[in-house]
Structures are given as structure tokens and as C-alpha cells.
């Protein structure tokens, strides 16, 4: 399906930064509040079962689940992801629904196709809401993974600032925590523009997947990834930088 939209994203970087600062503040605050309300479900230090639902962004580089278990070897992680999948298609997919209902998961991370939150925000929110209801019925909690800016789709408004705004609104409406991976990418590239986190179409490189895993780790386990020995084979300097970036975005 070809995209027909939209917007001129010539917003000055000053305003982008203001939006990001506001969104980060909200997401950190809401994550802390959600942690308080979920006390008693299971101890944050105990082993967990984590399911990741998404598209090829979740599958690249041997899968986000592989790197999450690298950071947290005590967990069992699963993945339901295929190229081009949206949360809407996952919500109608019997295999996805069966996996949610029967896997005894503690946490399910939802990754929407990267353009959908901007081009079809209502469909994104409705689809995330439908899956969240299934996840809650199964006794787990849902987390939204905020994907990053796509260089080939900036012309249609798929930018960090716009993604932050849509995910913040959706998180408020659905009372969900967000793994703000887009913000971590933005911050990392501000400091290290030489670091290649994704291709032109947004596909993550290994450093990009590792950074996404560090952000998810911080949100799921409510602790900083800094000092974690797992490197995914990256140089030590890159590992430390990416861990610190994830921690800073999450307020650790």
C-alpha cells in the first residue's frame, strides 16, 4: 500500500528537543506510576516470560528477544514477528492470539509497523488497545515499543518528535508503559552521528537492535542496563555508550 501523506517536518530542532523533553518526562513519570500500581503481580527481580510482537524490526539481527535474553539470561523470551505485520493484523491472527493466551507471559512488548502510528494513528491506538485487552486477560502486562524515525519517511512525518507525541497520547489513553526507543536513537545520534543505528528504510543495525534491547530491559526490569556484561559482540566502547544512552533516556 503506497502512502499518500503528509506533513512538512521542517520544525526547528529547538522545538523538537522541547517536545522530546516533555515526552520523556511524561513517559518516565507514567512508567514509575505504573510500576507502583503493578506491585504484587510479580517481583521485578524474579525470572519473567517476555513475548515480543511486531514486524521485521523485531526480527532483525537474530531477533530482539535474543538480545533481551542476553541482557537478562534468567528470562524466557518469545517472538511473534513477520515482515510488514501491523498490530491490527496481529490482533486478527489466530497464531498470535493463541501465543498470548497460552504462553503464561509476564510481559508482552508490542511493536507497531513504523509508519502506522503517524499515518493511521487511530488504527494504531485501536489495535494496541485490542491486543492489550487480550494481554491483560492472559494475566500479563503490555508495553508499547516506540519505533524510531525513518529517513525514507520523514517527508510523511515519521519523525522522532511526531512519534513521541503519538505514543505519549496512546500511552495515556490505554494506561500503558512505553519503551521509548525512538528517543534513545535520537539521543545517541545527537552525541554519536557516526554511529549507524539503522538503514535508510529504518531497519535496525546490530547497534540499533542492541540499544532497543537496552531500553526494553530498563523498562521491563525497572533497572539501569549500565554495567551489564552482555555486549552482543559490539566493541566495549559502543556497548557502554549504548547502555548509558538507554539509562539516560529512562531517567536512571
MOJOFEN-V89534 format. One record per residue. RES is the residue in one letter. PHI is phi in degrees with one decimal (999 if undefined). D_FIRST is the distance of its C-alpha to the first C-alpha in whole Angstrom. Layout:
BEGIN
res=RES phi=PHI d_first=D_FIRST
res=RES phi=PHI d_first=D_FIRST
END
This chain:
BEGIN
res=X phi=999 d_first=0
res=X phi=-79.6 d_first=4
res=X phi=-93.5 d_first=6
res=X phi=-112.9 d_first=9
res=X phi=-98.1 d_first=12
res=X phi=-164.2 d_first=15
res=X phi=-100.7 d_first=18
res=X phi=-84.6 d_first=21
res=X phi=-104.1 d_first=22
res=X phi=-89.0 d_first=26
res=X phi=-57.5 d_first=27
res=X phi=-59.1 d_first=31
res=X phi=-59.8 d_first=31
res=X phi=-58.3 d_first=34
res=X phi=-72.6 d_first=32
res=X phi=-58.7 d_first=29
res=X phi=-63.1 d_first=32
res=X phi=-62.5 d_first=33
res=X phi=-62.6 d_first=30
res=X phi=-64.9 d_first=30
res=X phi=-60.9 d_first=34
res=X phi=-64.0 d_first=33
res=X phi=-65.1 d_first=30
res=X phi=-60.3 d_first=32
res=X phi=-58.9 d_first=35
res=X phi=-63.5 d_first=34
res=X phi=-66.5 d_first=32
res=X phi=-64.3 d_first=35
res=X phi=-62.0 d_first=37
res=X phi=-68.7 d_first=35
res=X phi=-65.4 d_first=35
res=X phi=-64.5 d_first=39
res=X phi=-65.4 d_first=39
res=X phi=-64.2 d_first=37
res=X phi=-60.5 d_first=39
res=X phi=-63.9 d_first=42
res=X phi=-71.9 d_first=41
res=X phi=-98.7 d_first=40
res=X phi=-60.2 d_first=43
res=X phi=103.6 d_first=44
res=X phi=-67.1 d_first=41
res=X phi=-163.7 d_first=42
res=X phi=-66.2 d_first=44
res=X phi=-66.8 d_first=42
res=X phi=-91.0 d_first=44
res=X phi=-81.3 d_first=43
res=X phi=-58.9 d_first=41
res=X phi=-131.9 d_first=38
res=X phi=-106.1 d_first=35
res=X phi=-122.8 d_first=32
res=X phi=-111.0 d_first=28
res=X phi=-113.5 d_first=25
res=X phi=-117.4 d_first=22
res=X phi=-178.8 d_first=18
res=X phi=-115.8 d_first=16
res=X phi=-64.7 d_first=17
res=X phi=-58.6 d_first=18
res=X phi=-77.8 d_first=21
res=X phi=-93.0 d_first=22
res=X phi=-59.7 d_first=22
res=X phi=57.8 d_first=26
res=X phi=72.1 d_first=27
res=X phi=99.2 d_first=26
res=X phi=-60.8 d_first=26
res=X phi=-62.6 d_first=29
res=X phi=-60.1 d_first=31
res=X phi=-78.6 d_first=31
res=X phi=-67.3 d_first=32
res=X phi=-72.9 d_first=35
res=X phi=-64.1 d_first=36
res=X phi=-74.6 d_first=37
res=X phi=-132.7 d_first=38
res=X phi=-61.6 d_first=39
res=X phi=-77.8 d_first=41
res=X phi=-96.9 d_first=38
res=X phi=-109.2 d_first=36
res=X phi=-119.5 d_first=32
res=X phi=-124.1 d_first=29
res=X phi=-144.8 d_first=25
res=X phi=-125.2 d_first=22
res=X phi=-152.0 d_first=19
res=X phi=-150.6 d_first=17
res=X phi=-57.5 d_first=14
res=X phi=79.6 d_first=11
res=X phi=-69.5 d_first=13
res=X phi=-114.9 d_first=13
res=X phi=-65.2 d_first=16
res=X phi=-64.0 d_first=15
res=X phi=-68.6 d_first=14
res=X phi=-62.8 d_first=18
res=X phi=-66.8 d_first=19
res=X phi=-106.1 d_first=19
res=X phi=-89.0 d_first=20
res=X phi=-64.8 d_first=23
res=X phi=-66.6 d_first=24
res=X phi=-62.2 d_first=23
res=X phi=-64.2 d_first=25
res=X phi=-63.4 d_first=28
res=X phi=-64.2 d_first=28
res=X phi=-62.5 d_first=28
res=X phi=-73.7 d_first=31
res=X phi=-115.8 d_first=33
res=X phi=-88.6 d_first=33
res=X phi=54.5 d_first=35
res=X phi=-78.1 d_first=33
res=X phi=-92.7 d_first=35
res=X phi=-137.5 d_first=32
res=X phi=-125.7 d_first=28
res=X phi=-97.5 d_first=26
res=X phi=-105.6 d_first=22
res=X phi=-114.5 d_first=19
res=X phi=-79.8 d_first=16
res=X phi=-55.9 d_first=13
res=X phi=-61.9 d_first=14
res=X phi=-87.1 d_first=12
res=X phi=-58.2 d_first=12
res=X phi=-58.8 d_first=15
res=X phi=-90.0 d_first=15
res=X phi=-80.3 d_first=12
res=X phi=-139.0 d_first=13
res=X phi=-61.8 d_first=16
res=X phi=-69.2 d_first=18
res=X phi=-63.6 d_first=15
res=X phi=-57.6 d_first=16
res=X phi=-65.1 d_first=20
res=X phi=-63.5 d_first=20
res=X phi=-68.0 d_first=18
res=X phi=-62.7 d_first=21
res=X phi=-65.4 d_first=24
res=X phi=-63.5 d_first=23
res=X phi=-67.0 d_first=23
res=X phi=-61.7 d_first=26
res=X phi=-62.1 d_first=28
res=X phi=-62.4 d_first=28
res=X phi=-65.0 d_first=29
res=X phi=-64.5 d_first=32
res=X phi=-60.7 d_first=33
res=X phi=-83.0 d_first=33
res=X phi=85.3 d_first=35
res=X phi=-113.2 d_first=33
res=X phi=-117.7 d_first=32
res=X phi=-100.4 d_first=28
res=X phi=-130.7 d_first=27
res=X phi=-90.3 d_first=24
res=X phi=-94.8 d_first=23
res=X phi=-81.2 d_first=22
res=X phi=-71.1 d_first=20
res=X phi=-100.7 d_first=21
res=X phi=-58.6 d_first=20
res=X phi=-104.0 d_first=17
res=X phi=-58.3 d_first=18
res=X phi=-79.9 d_first=15
res=X phi=-126.1 d_first=14
res=X phi=-57.4 d_first=17
res=X phi=-61.7 d_first=17
res=X phi=-102.8 d_first=14
res=X phi=90.7 d_first=17
res=X phi=-82.5 d_first=16
res=X phi=-123.1 d_first=20
res=X phi=-57.6 d_first=23
res=X phi=-61.3 d_first=24
res=X phi=-68.9 d_first=21
res=X phi=-62.4 d_first=21
res=X phi=-59.7 d_first=24
res=X phi=-64.5 d_first=24
res=X phi=-67.4 d_first=22
res=X phi=-66.6 d_first=23
res=X phi=-63.6 d_first=26
res=X phi=-65.1 d_first=26
res=X phi=-65.0 d_first=24
res=X phi=-60.8 d_first=27
res=X phi=-65.0 d_first=29
res=X phi=-66.0 d_first=28
res=X phi=-101.5 d_first=28
res=X phi=56.6 d_first=31
res=X phi=-119.3 d_first=29
res=X phi=-85.6 d_first=30
res=X phi=-125.1 d_first=28
res=X phi=-94.2 d_first=28
res=X phi=-80.0 d_first=27
res=X phi=-63.4 d_first=26
res=X phi=-56.9 d_first=24
res=X phi=-68.2 d_first=28
res=X phi=-65.8 d_first=29
res=X phi=-62.0 d_first=27
res=X phi=-59.3 d_first=28
res=X phi=-66.2 d_first=31
res=X phi=-63.1 d_first=32
res=X phi=-74.3 d_first=30
res=X phi=-63.0 d_first=33
res=X phi=-85.8 d_first=35
res=X phi=-132.1 d_first=34
res=X phi=-63.3 d_first=32
res=X phi=-77.0 d_first=33
res=X phi=-82.8 d_first=31
res=X phi=-89.9 d_first=28
res=X phi=-99.1 d_first=26
res=X phi=-157.4 d_first=23
res=X phi=-85.7 d_first=21
res=X phi=-56.5 d_first=19
res=X phi=-86.9 d_first=15
res=X phi=92.9 d_first=17
res=X phi=-58.6 d_first=19
res=X phi=-73.6 d_first=22
res=X phi=-79.8 d_first=25
res=X phi=-60.3 d_first=28
res=X phi=-59.4 d_first=30
res=X phi=-65.9 d_first=26
res=X phi=-63.7 d_first=26
res=X phi=-64.2 d_first=30
res=X phi=-63.6 d_first=30
res=X phi=-60.3 d_first=27
res=X phi=-64.7 d_first=30
res=X phi=-63.5 d_first=32
res=X phi=-66.3 d_first=31
res=X phi=-60.9 d_first=30
res=X phi=-57.4 d_first=34
res=X phi=-61.9 d_first=35
res=X phi=-73.8 d_first=33
res=X phi=-66.3 d_first=34
res=X phi=-98.4 d_first=38
res=X phi=55.5 d_first=38
res=X phi=-151.0 d_first=40
res=X phi=-72.0 d_first=40
res=X phi=-80.5 d_first=38
res=X phi=-62.7 d_first=41
res=X phi=94.9 d_first=43
res=X phi=-64.9 d_first=41
res=X phi=-73.3 d_first=42
res=X phi=-71.9 d_first=39
res=X phi=-119.8 d_first=38
res=X phi=60.0 d_first=35
res=X phi=84.9 d_first=37
res=X phi=-78.0 d_first=36
res=X phi=-57.2 d_first=39
res=X phi=-56.9 d_first=41
res=X phi=-64.2 d_first=41
res=X phi=-68.9 d_first=37
res=X phi=-56.6 d_first=37
res=X phi=-62.9 d_first=40
res=X phi=-60.9 d_first=38
res=X phi=-68.1 d_first=35
res=X phi=-62.1 d_first=37
res=X phi=-66.1 d_first=38
res=X phi=-63.0 d_first=35
res=X phi=-60.0 d_first=34
res=X phi=-63.1 d_first=37
res=X phi=-64.4 d_first=37
res=X phi=-64.1 d_first=34
res=X phi=-86.2 d_first=35
res=X phi=83.2 d_first=38
res=X phi=-91.0 d_first=41
END
